Amino acid sequence: MNTKPLLNTENKSGGDGRFRVRCEAGDDNRFRVTTGSLTVTVGQRVLREGALEMWDSVSIYAKEDQEGNLVVEVLVFNRDWDEPIRIASIRSRPQDATCLTAVGCCLDHVTP
């Protein structure tokens, strides 16, 4: 697993350059794409009432909001909860040259 962030500004994979996804799934399954928005969902096998099921447990949503901010949200799901919980909201304002914070991060746990 490569946990090193990519910091270059090149856009080699096309798309409009708002977000980049790099995925490694096992030894031979990799992709990288640049895009305007994205949804990534991770499921995992669980044992529920004696049967194995695949359960979507985490989703990542990335989009541009109405003010031009780029927003990434991380949600956690559990069948025992009435609603998912947002565990992170990460924002950037690439259009605002006066913004002194490159990336803002809120780690409050809230229902979306």
HELIX and SHEET records of a PDB file:
SHEET    1   A 2 PHE A  19  ALA A  25  0                                        
SHEET    2   A 2 ASN A  29  THR A  35 -1                                        
SHEET    1   B 5 LEU A  38  ARG A  48  0                                        
SHEET    2   B 5 ALA A  51  GLU A  64 -1                                        
SHEET    3   B 5 LEU A  70  VAL A  76 -1                                        
SHEET    4   B 5 ILE A  85  SER A  92 -1                                        
SHEET    5   B 5 GLY A 104  CYS A 106 -1                                        
END                                                                             
